[in-house]
């Protein structure tokens, strides 16, 4: 799926919540803590990592492409 970025960046856990990959902010944080989230192919453990345009986030079969 594609996500249109309206600001300079979005925090990772908020992106998962907004796109529906996680049902809540708490679930999004849990997915990140447990190592289920990849950022550009690398596991990302920072819940508030600043995701910018051009990045690709993967959670299981869900792929989010962030665009400006």
PDB file of N, CA, C and O in Angstrom:
ATOM      1  N   UNK A   1       0.841  -1.181   0.000  1.00  0.00           N
ATOM      2  CA  UNK A   1       0.000   0.000   0.000  1.00  0.00           C
ATOM      3  C   UNK A   1       0.882   1.239   0.000  1.00  0.00           C
ATOM      4  O   UNK A   1       2.039   1.201   0.418  1.00  0.00           O
ATOM      5  N   UNK A   2       0.328   2.302  -0.462  1.00  0.00           N
ATOM      6  CA  UNK A   2       1.071   3.563  -0.488  1.00  0.00           C
ATOM      7  C   UNK A   2       0.495   4.496   0.575  1.00  0.00           C
ATOM      8  O   UNK A   2      -0.711   4.514   0.821  1.00  0.00           O
ATOM      9  N   UNK A   3       1.384   5.267   1.197  1.00  0.00           N
ATOM     10  CA  UNK A   3       0.959   6.235   2.199  1.00  0.00           C
ATOM     11  C   UNK A   3       1.480   7.604   1.796  1.00  0.00           C
ATOM     12  O   UNK A   3       2.683   7.788   1.613  1.00  0.00           O
ATOM     13  N   UNK A   4       0.570   8.565   1.658  1.00  0.00           N
ATOM     14  CA  UNK A   4       0.922   9.940   1.276  1.00  0.00           C
ATOM     15  C   UNK A   4       1.301  10.732   2.514  1.00  0.00           C
ATOM     16  O   UNK A   4       0.466  10.952   3.392  1.00  0.00           O
ATOM     17  N   UNK A   5       2.544  11.159   2.590  1.00  0.00           N
ATOM     18  CA  UNK A   5       3.066  11.909   3.725  1.00  0.00           C
ATOM     19  C   UNK A   5       2.649  13.375   3.604  1.00  0.00           C
ATOM     20  O   UNK A   5       2.894  14.014   2.580  1.00  0.00           O
ATOM     21  N   UNK A   6       2.014  13.906   4.662  1.00  0.00           N
ATOM     22  CA  UNK A   6       1.561  15.299   4.628  1.00  0.00           C
ATOM     23  C   UNK A   6       2.504  16.231   5.379  1.00  0.00           C
ATOM     24  O   UNK A   6       2.469  17.444   5.174  1.00  0.00           O
ATOM     25  N   UNK A   7       3.338  15.680   6.238  1.00  0.00           N
ATOM     26  CA  UNK A   7       4.314  16.455   7.005  1.00  0.00           C
ATOM     27  C   UNK A   7       5.708  16.077   6.500  1.00  0.00           C
ATOM     28  O   UNK A   7       5.844  15.379   5.495  1.00  0.00           O
ATOM     29  N   UNK A   8       6.736  16.544   7.205  1.00  0.00           N
ATOM     30  CA  UNK A   8       8.119  16.207   6.844  1.00  0.00           C
ATOM     31  C   UNK A   8       8.393  14.728   7.130  1.00  0.00           C
ATOM     32  O   UNK A   8       9.139  14.076   6.400  1.00  0.00           O
ATOM     33  N   UNK A   9       7.778  14.201   8.206  1.00  0.00           N
ATOM     34  CA  UNK A   9       7.963  12.804   8.601  1.00  0.00           C
ATOM     35  C   UNK A   9       6.767  12.352   9.421  1.00  0.00           C
ATOM     36  O   UNK A   9       5.927  13.161   9.814  1.00  0.00           O
ATOM     37  N   UNK A  10       6.698  11.039   9.676  1.00  0.00           N
ATOM     38  CA  UNK A  10       5.693  10.484  10.586  1.00  0.00           C
ATOM     39  C   UNK A  10       6.413   9.467  11.466  1.00  0.00           C
ATOM     40  O   UNK A  10       7.289   8.740  10.998  1.00  0.00           O
ATOM     41  N   UNK A  11       6.036   9.421  12.747  1.00  0.00           N
ATOM     42  CA  UNK A  11       6.647   8.454  13.651  1.00  0.00           C
ATOM     43  C   UNK A  11       6.145   7.061  13.284  1.00  0.00           C
ATOM     44  O   UNK A  11       4.985   6.889  12.909  1.00  0.00           O
ATOM     45  N   UNK A  12       7.023   6.072  13.393  1.00  0.00           N
ATOM     46  CA  UNK A  12       6.732   4.717  12.944  1.00  0.00           C
ATOM     47  C   UNK A  12       5.455   4.143  13.543  1.00  0.00           C
ATOM     48  O   UNK A  12       4.624   3.612  12.807  1.00  0.00           O
ATOM     49  N   UNK A  13       5.279   4.234  14.855  1.00  0.00           N
ATOM     50  CA  UNK A  13       4.092   3.622  15.453  1.00  0.00           C
ATOM     51  C   UNK A  13       2.807   4.292  14.965  1.00  0.00           C
ATOM     52  O   UNK A  13       1.775   3.633  14.838  1.00  0.00           O
ATOM     53  N   UNK A  14       2.865   5.605  14.689  1.00  0.00           N
ATOM     54  CA  UNK A  14       1.689   6.321  14.175  1.00  0.00           C
ATOM     55  C   UNK A  14       1.365   5.861  12.754  1.00  0.00           C
ATOM     56  O   UNK A  14       0.196   5.731  12.391  1.00  0.00           O
ATOM     57  N   UNK A  15       2.395   5.617  11.959  1.00  0.00           N
ATOM     58  CA  UNK A  15       2.194   5.140  10.584  1.00  0.00           C
ATOM     59  C   UNK A  15       1.472   3.794  10.588  1.00  0.00           C
ATOM     60  O   UNK A  15       0.548   3.584   9.803  1.00  0.00           O
ATOM     61  N   UNK A  16       1.886   2.889  11.461  1.00  0.00           N
ATOM     62  CA  UNK A  16       1.251   1.567  11.539  1.00  0.00           C
ATOM     63  C   UNK A  16      -0.210   1.681  11.949  1.00  0.00           C
ATOM     64  O   UNK A  16      -1.062   0.943  11.456  1.00  0.00           O
ATOM     65  N   UNK A  17      -0.491   2.609  12.853  1.00  0.00           N
ATOM     66  CA  UNK A  17      -1.866   2.806  13.316  1.00  0.00           C
ATOM     67  C   UNK A  17      -2.729   3.435  12.213  1.00  0.00           C
ATOM     68  O   UNK A  17      -3.829   2.953  11.942  1.00  0.00           O
ATOM     69  N   UNK A  18      -2.243   4.493  11.584  1.00  0.00           N
ATOM     70  CA  UNK A  18      -3.005   5.209  10.552  1.00  0.00           C
ATOM     71  C   UNK A  18      -3.314   4.321   9.348  1.00  0.00           C
ATOM     72  O   UNK A  18      -4.400   4.408   8.775  1.00  0.00           O
ATOM     73  N   UNK A  19      -2.367   3.471   8.966  1.00  0.00           N
ATOM     74  CA  UNK A  19      -2.563   2.617   7.781  1.00  0.00           C
ATOM     75  C   UNK A  19      -3.379   1.370   8.092  1.00  0.00           C
ATOM     76  O   UNK A  19      -3.739   0.623   7.182  1.00  0.00           O
ATOM     77  N   UNK A  20      -3.677   1.136   9.377  1.00  0.00           N
ATOM     78  CA  UNK A  20      -4.492  -0.018   9.745  1.00  0.00           C
ATOM     79  C   UNK A  20      -3.706  -1.303   9.916  1.00  0.00           C
ATOM     80  O   UNK A  20      -4.295  -2.359  10.146  1.00  0.00           O
ATOM     81  N   UNK A  21      -2.385  -1.235   9.808  1.00  0.00           N
ATOM     82  CA  UNK A  21      -1.555  -2.427  10.030  1.00  0.00           C
ATOM     83  C   UNK A  21      -1.694  -2.858  11.494  1.00  0.00           C
ATOM     84  O   UNK A  21      -1.693  -4.050  11.803  1.00  0.00           O
ATOM     85  N   UNK A  22      -1.814  -1.876  12.385  1.00  0.00           N
ATOM     86  CA  UNK A  22      -2.061  -2.139  13.806  1.00  0.00           C
ATOM     87  C   UNK A  22      -3.404  -1.524  14.181  1.00  0.00           C
ATOM     88  O   UNK A  22      -3.767  -0.458  13.684  1.00  0.00           O
ATOM     89  N   UNK A  23      -4.131  -2.195  15.053  1.00  0.00           N
ATOM     90  CA  UNK A  23      -5.452  -1.707  15.473  1.00  0.00           C
ATOM     91  C   UNK A  23      -5.366  -0.503  16.400  1.00  0.00           C
ATOM     92  O   UNK A  23      -6.296   0.298  16.481  1.00  0.00           O
ATOM     93  N   UNK A  24      -4.233  -0.383  17.104  1.00  0.00           N
ATOM     94  CA  UNK A  24      -4.080   0.709  18.070  1.00  0.00           C
ATOM     95  C   UNK A  24      -2.615   1.103  18.165  1.00  0.00           C
ATOM     96  O   UNK A  24      -1.733   0.410  17.658  1.00  0.00           O
ATOM     97  N   UNK A  25      -2.373   2.228  18.824  1.00  0.00           N
ATOM     98  CA  UNK A  25      -1.001   2.656  19.054  1.00  0.00           C
ATOM     99  C   UNK A  25      -0.246   1.650  19.910  1.00  0.00           C
ATOM    100  O   UNK A  25       0.937   1.391  19.686  1.00  0.00           O
ATOM    101  N   UNK A  26      -0.947   1.081  20.899  1.00  0.00           N
ATOM    102  CA  UNK A  26      -0.319   0.095  21.789  1.00  0.00           C
ATOM    103  C   UNK A  26       0.091  -1.159  21.008  1.00  0.00           C
ATOM    104  O   UNK A  26       1.172  -1.707  21.222  1.00  0.00           O
ATOM    105  N   UNK A  27      -0.780  -1.602  20.108  1.00  0.00           N
ATOM    106  CA  UNK A  27      -0.440  -2.782  19.305  1.00  0.00           C
ATOM    107  C   UNK A  27       0.724  -2.463  18.370  1.00  0.00           C
ATOM    108  O   UNK A  27       1.600  -3.304  18.167  1.00  0.00           O
ATOM    109  N   UNK A  28       0.743  -1.269  17.805  1.00  0.00           N
ATOM    110  CA  UNK A  28       1.834  -0.862  16.917  1.00  0.00           C
ATOM    111  C   UNK A  28       3.163  -0.892  17.669  1.00  0.00           C
ATOM    112  O   UNK A  28       4.162  -1.392  17.154  1.00  0.00           O
ATOM    113  N   UNK A  29       3.170  -0.353  18.891  1.00  0.00           N
ATOM    114  CA  UNK A  29       4.388  -0.340  19.704  1.00  0.00           C
ATOM    115  C   UNK A  29       4.847  -1.755  20.024  1.00  0.00           C
ATOM    116  O   UNK A  29       6.046  -2.033  20.031  1.00  0.00           O
ATOM    117  N   UNK A  30       3.900  -2.649  20.288  1.00  0.00           N
ATOM    118  CA  UNK A  30       4.232  -4.037  20.600  1.00  0.00           C
ATOM    119  C   UNK A  30       4.867  -4.729  19.377  1.00  0.00           C
ATOM    120  O   UNK A  30       5.853  -5.454  19.513  1.00  0.00           O
ATOM    121  N   UNK A  31       4.298  -4.500  18.196  1.00  0.00           N
ATOM    122  CA  UNK A  31       4.854  -5.086  16.976  1.00  0.00           C
ATOM    123  C   UNK A  31       6.307  -4.637  16.778  1.00  0.00           C
ATOM    124  O   UNK A  31       7.168  -5.433  16.403  1.00  0.00           O
ATOM    125  N   UNK A  32       6.561  -3.361  17.035  1.00  0.00           N
ATOM    126  CA  UNK A  32       7.905  -2.802  16.868  1.00  0.00           C
ATOM    127  C   UNK A  32       8.855  -3.397  17.910  1.00  0.00           C
ATOM    128  O   UNK A  32       9.953  -3.837  17.570  1.00  0.00           O
ATOM    129  N   UNK A  33       8.434  -3.412  19.178  1.00  0.00           N
ATOM    130  CA  UNK A  33       9.261  -3.941  20.265  1.00  0.00           C
ATOM    131  C   UNK A  33       9.662  -5.389  20.021  1.00  0.00           C
ATOM    132  O   UNK A  33      10.782  -5.795  20.334  1.00  0.00           O
ATOM    133  N   UNK A  34       8.730  -6.170  19.455  1.00  0.00           N
ATOM    134  CA  UNK A  34       8.972  -7.601  19.257  1.00  0.00           C
ATOM    135  C   UNK A  34       9.736  -7.903  17.970  1.00  0.00           C
ATOM    136  O   UNK A  34       9.966  -9.068  17.647  1.00  0.00           O
ATOM    137  N   UNK A  35      10.134  -6.859  17.229  1.00  0.00           N
ATOM    138  CA  UNK A  35      10.966  -7.058  16.049  1.00  0.00           C
ATOM    139  C   UNK A  35      10.239  -7.498  14.791  1.00  0.00           C
ATOM    140  O   UNK A  35      10.844  -8.093  13.900  1.00  0.00           O
ATOM    141  N   UNK A  36       8.943  -7.210  14.710  1.00  0.00           N
ATOM    142  CA  UNK A  36       8.146  -7.613  13.546  1.00  0.00           C
ATOM    143  C   UNK A  36       8.151  -6.575  12.422  1.00  0.00           C
ATOM    144  O   UNK A  36       7.583  -6.812  11.357  1.00  0.00           O
ATOM    145  N   UNK A  37       8.791  -5.426  12.656  1.00  0.00           N
ATOM    146  CA  UNK A  37       8.740  -4.324  11.688  1.00  0.00           C
ATOM    147  C   UNK A  37      10.105  -4.102  11.046  1.00  0.00           C
ATOM    148  O   UNK A  37      11.118  -3.967  11.732  1.00  0.00           O
ATOM    149  N   UNK A  38      10.109  -4.067   9.708  1.00  0.00           N
ATOM    150  CA  UNK A  38      11.338  -3.782   8.971  1.00  0.00           C
ATOM    151  C   UNK A  38      11.218  -2.419   8.303  1.00  0.00           C
ATOM    152  O   UNK A  38      10.172  -2.063   7.760  1.00  0.00           O
ATOM    153  N   UNK A  39      12.295  -1.676   8.356  1.00  0.00           N
ATOM    154  CA  UNK A  39      12.382  -0.364   7.704  1.00  0.00           C
ATOM    155  C   UNK A  39      13.482  -0.476   6.668  1.00  0.00           C
ATOM    156  O   UNK A  39      14.652  -0.653   7.009  1.00  0.00           O
ATOM    157  N   UNK A  40      13.109  -0.373   5.405  1.00  0.00           N
ATOM    158  CA  UNK A  40      14.072  -0.496   4.300  1.00  0.00           C
ATOM    159  C   UNK A  40      14.894  -1.778   4.424  1.00  0.00           C
ATOM    160  O   UNK A  40      16.100  -1.778   4.181  1.00  0.00           O
ATOM    161  N   UNK A  41      14.221  -2.880   4.809  1.00  0.00           N
ATOM    162  CA  UNK A  41      14.877  -4.182   4.881  1.00  0.00           C
ATOM    163  C   UNK A  41      15.573  -4.505   6.186  1.00  0.00           C
ATOM    164  O   UNK A  41      16.045  -5.628   6.364  1.00  0.00           O
ATOM    165  N   UNK A  42      15.652  -3.543   7.114  1.00  0.00           N
ATOM    166  CA  UNK A  42      16.327  -3.753   8.402  1.00  0.00           C
ATOM    167  C   UNK A  42      15.286  -3.689   9.527  1.00  0.00           C
ATOM    168  O   UNK A  42      14.377  -2.859   9.491  1.00  0.00           O
ATOM    169  N   UNK A  43      15.424  -4.563  10.516  1.00  0.00           N
ATOM    170  CA  UNK A  43      14.498  -4.538  11.652  1.00  0.00           C
ATOM    171  C   UNK A  43      14.658  -3.215  12.396  1.00  0.00           C
ATOM    172  O   UNK A  43      15.772  -2.788  12.700  1.00  0.00           O
ATOM    173  N   UNK A  44      13.523  -2.577  12.684  1.00  0.00           N
ATOM    174  CA  UNK A  44      13.520  -1.272  13.374  1.00  0.00           C
ATOM    175  C   UNK A  44      12.847  -1.443  14.729  1.00  0.00           C
ATOM    176  O   UNK A  44      11.696  -1.872  14.808  1.00  0.00           O
ATOM    177  N   UNK A  45      13.578  -1.101  15.808  1.00  0.00           N
ATOM    178  CA  UNK A  45      13.052  -1.228  17.164  1.00  0.00           C
ATOM    179  C   UNK A  45      12.637   0.103  17.774  1.00  0.00           C
ATOM    180  O   UNK A  45      12.089   0.120  18.876  1.00  0.00           O
ATOM    181  N   UNK A  46      12.882   1.218  17.093  1.00  0.00           N
ATOM    182  CA  UNK A  46      12.537   2.529  17.642  1.00  0.00           C
ATOM    183  C   UNK A  46      11.093   2.879  17.286  1.00  0.00           C
ATOM    184  O   UNK A  46      10.765   3.057  16.112  1.00  0.00           O
ATOM    185  N   UNK A  47      10.247   2.974  18.281  1.00  0.00           N
ATOM    186  CA  UNK A  47       8.819   3.248  18.063  1.00  0.00           C
ATOM    187  C   UNK A  47       8.594   4.606  17.420  1.00  0.00           C
ATOM    188  O   UNK A  47       7.682   4.775  16.611  1.00  0.00           O
ATOM    189  N   UNK A  48       9.433   5.576  17.785  1.00  0.00           N
ATOM    190  CA  UNK A  48       9.262   6.939  17.292  1.00  0.00           C
ATOM    191  C   UNK A  48      10.241   7.276  16.162  1.00  0.00           C
ATOM    192  O   UNK A  48      10.524   8.448  15.912  1.00  0.00           O
ATOM    193  N   UNK A  49      10.751   6.251  15.487  1.00  0.00           N
ATOM    194  CA  UNK A  49      11.648   6.489  14.349  1.00  0.00           C
ATOM    195  C   UNK A  49      10.929   7.386  13.350  1.00  0.00           C
ATOM    196  O   UNK A  49       9.749   7.184  13.063  1.00  0.00           O
ATOM    197  N   UNK A  50      11.639   8.372  12.823  1.00  0.00           N
ATOM    198  CA  UNK A  50      11.043   9.327  11.886  1.00  0.00           C
ATOM    199  C   UNK A  50      11.078   8.740  10.479  1.00  0.00           C
ATOM    200  O   UNK A  50      12.143   8.597   9.878  1.00  0.00           O
ATOM    201  N   UNK A  51       9.908   8.408   9.969  1.00  0.00           N
ATOM    202  CA  UNK A  51       9.785   7.807   8.641  1.00  0.00           C
ATOM    203  C   UNK A  51       9.550   8.936   7.635  1.00  0.00           C
ATOM    204  O   UNK A  51       8.633   9.742   7.792  1.00  0.00           O
ATOM    205  N   UNK A  52      10.389   8.979   6.606  1.00  0.00           N
ATOM    206  CA  UNK A  52      10.306  10.036   5.601  1.00  0.00           C
ATOM    207  C   UNK A  52       9.937   9.459   4.237  1.00  0.00           C
ATOM    208  O   UNK A  52       9.892   8.242   4.056  1.00  0.00           O
ATOM    209  N   UNK A  53       9.678  10.335   3.298  1.00  0.00           N
ATOM    210  CA  UNK A  53       9.313   9.941   1.945  1.00  0.00           C
ATOM    211  C   UNK A  53      10.396   9.045   1.338  1.00  0.00           C
ATOM    212  O   UNK A  53      11.589   9.285   1.519  1.00  0.00           O
ATOM    213  N   UNK A  54       9.961   8.012   0.618  1.00  0.00           N
ATOM    214  CA  UNK A  54      10.889   7.113  -0.051  1.00  0.00           C
ATOM    215  C   UNK A  54      11.209   5.858   0.737  1.00  0.00           C
ATOM    216  O   UNK A  54      11.866   4.951   0.227  1.00  0.00           O
ATOM    217  N   UNK A  55      10.747   5.799   1.983  1.00  0.00           N
ATOM    218  CA  UNK A  55      11.045   4.624   2.802  1.00  0.00           C
ATOM    219  C   UNK A  55       9.986   3.545   2.619  1.00  0.00           C
ATOM    220  O   UNK A  55       8.847   3.821   2.242  1.00  0.00           O
ATOM    221  N   UNK A  56      10.395   2.302   2.897  1.00  0.00           N
ATOM    222  CA  UNK A  56       9.503   1.150   2.774  1.00  0.00           C
ATOM    223  C   UNK A  56       9.453   0.448   4.124  1.00  0.00           C
ATOM    224  O   UNK A  56      10.488   0.095   4.690  1.00  0.00           O
ATOM    225  N   UNK A  57       8.244   0.248   4.635  1.00  0.00           N
ATOM    226  CA  UNK A  57       8.017  -0.394   5.924  1.00  0.00           C
ATOM    227  C   UNK A  57       7.315  -1.726   5.671  1.00  0.00           C
ATOM    228  O   UNK A  57       6.334  -1.791   4.929  1.00  0.00           O
ATOM    229  N   UNK A  58       7.827  -2.785   6.295  1.00  0.00           N
ATOM    230  CA  UNK A  58       7.228  -4.111   6.134  1.00  0.00           C
ATOM    231  C   UNK A  58       6.850  -4.682   7.494  1.00  0.00           C
ATOM    232  O   UNK A  58       7.636  -4.652   8.441  1.00  0.00           O
ATOM    233  N   UNK A  59       5.625  -5.203   7.568  1.00  0.00           N
ATOM    234  CA  UNK A  59       5.144  -5.900   8.756  1.00  0.00           C
ATOM    235  C   UNK A  59       4.448  -7.153   8.250  1.00  0.00           C
ATOM    236  O   UNK A  59       3.314  -7.088   7.776  1.00  0.00           O
ATOM    237  N   UNK A  60       5.117  -8.289   8.349  1.00  0.00           N
ATOM    238  CA  UNK A  60       4.554  -9.520   7.801  1.00  0.00           C
ATOM    239  C   UNK A  60       4.347  -9.359   6.304  1.00  0.00           C
ATOM    240  O   UNK A  60       5.287  -9.044   5.574  1.00  0.00           O
ATOM    241  N   UNK A  61       3.112  -9.575   5.843  1.00  0.00           N
ATOM    242  CA  UNK A  61       2.796  -9.447   4.414  1.00  0.00           C
ATOM    243  C   UNK A  61       2.446  -8.024   4.014  1.00  0.00           C
ATOM    244  O   UNK A  61       2.322  -7.725   2.826  1.00  0.00           O
ATOM    245  N   UNK A  62       2.287  -7.145   4.991  1.00  0.00           N
ATOM    246  CA  UNK A  62       1.944  -5.745   4.711  1.00  0.00           C
ATOM    247  C   UNK A  62       3.185  -4.937   4.363  1.00  0.00           C
ATOM    248  O   UNK A  62       4.177  -4.953   5.091  1.00  0.00           O
ATOM    249  N   UNK A  63       3.115  -4.230   3.240  1.00  0.00           N
ATOM    250  CA  UNK A  63       4.219  -3.367   2.817  1.00  0.00           C
ATOM    251  C   UNK A  63       3.656  -1.961   2.631  1.00  0.00           C
ATOM    252  O   UNK A  63       2.677  -1.763   1.911  1.00  0.00           O
ATOM    253  N   UNK A  64       4.290  -0.984   3.292  1.00  0.00           N
ATOM    254  CA  UNK A  64       3.852   0.414   3.201  1.00  0.00           C
ATOM    255  C   UNK A  64       4.959   1.191   2.496  1.00  0.00           C
ATOM    256  O   UNK A  64       6.100   1.215   2.958  1.00  0.00           O
ATOM    257  N   UNK A  65       4.620   1.821   1.384  1.00  0.00           N
ATOM    258  CA  UNK A  65       5.571   2.674   0.676  1.00  0.00           C
ATOM    259  C   UNK A  65       5.189   4.122   0.964  1.00  0.00           C
ATOM    260  O   UNK A  65       4.089   4.568   0.636  1.00  0.00           O
ATOM    261  N   UNK A  66       6.118   4.844   1.583  1.00  0.00           N
ATOM    262  CA  UNK A  66       5.845   6.220   1.996  1.00  0.00           C
ATOM    263  C   UNK A  66       6.248   7.180   0.888  1.00  0.00           C
ATOM    264  O   UNK A  66       7.376   7.150   0.397  1.00  0.00           O
ATOM    265  N   UNK A  67       5.293   8.041   0.498  1.00  0.00           N
ATOM    266  CA  UNK A  67       5.522   9.005  -0.588  1.00  0.00           C
ATOM    267  C   UNK A  67       5.239  10.423  -0.102  1.00  0.00           C
ATOM    268  O   UNK A  67       4.491  10.633   0.852  1.00  0.00           O
ATOM    269  N   UNK A  68       5.846  11.376  -0.770  1.00  0.00           N
ATOM    270  CA  UNK A  68       5.595  12.788  -0.436  1.00  0.00           C
ATOM    271  C   UNK A  68       4.365  13.281  -1.161  1.00  0.00           C
ATOM    272  O   UNK A  68       3.986  14.443  -1.013  1.00  0.00           O
TER     273      UNK A  68
END
